[in-house]
Amino acid sequence: MIVTVWGFLAWPLPFPGIFTGLGLFVLAVLLWALFLSPKPVLRVDRFAQALFELCLIAAAVAALLALGVFWVWPAAFGVAAATVGFIVSSRRA
């Protein structure tokens, strides 16, 4: 979601900002639906799921940093998200 906010705020409105924000939102939802949802369209192993999850987390952390948030908060978010993702994935296995 924060990547969408970054897309809206980083580009001038109306056209590049709206297209970038909505495009990034659609891309994030598409990646989640294809690989990370409870019933994914494309089944991949745990390592590929972890890779896609880490890519989405890295995009959110980069968007927070690009928005000018003090670096401690994006770092804490990234560590917390990766920890929760690890715990949830280890319960599924």
Secondary structure as GFF3:
##gff-version 3
##sequence-region A 1 93
A	DSSP	alpha_helix	2	10	.	.	.	ID=ss1
A	DSSP	alpha_helix	15	31	.	.	.	ID=ss2
A	DSSP	pi_helix	32	36	.	.	.	ID=ss3
A	DSSP	alpha_helix	46	66	.	.	.	ID=ss4
A	DSSP	alpha_helix	72	92	.	.	.	ID=ss5
###
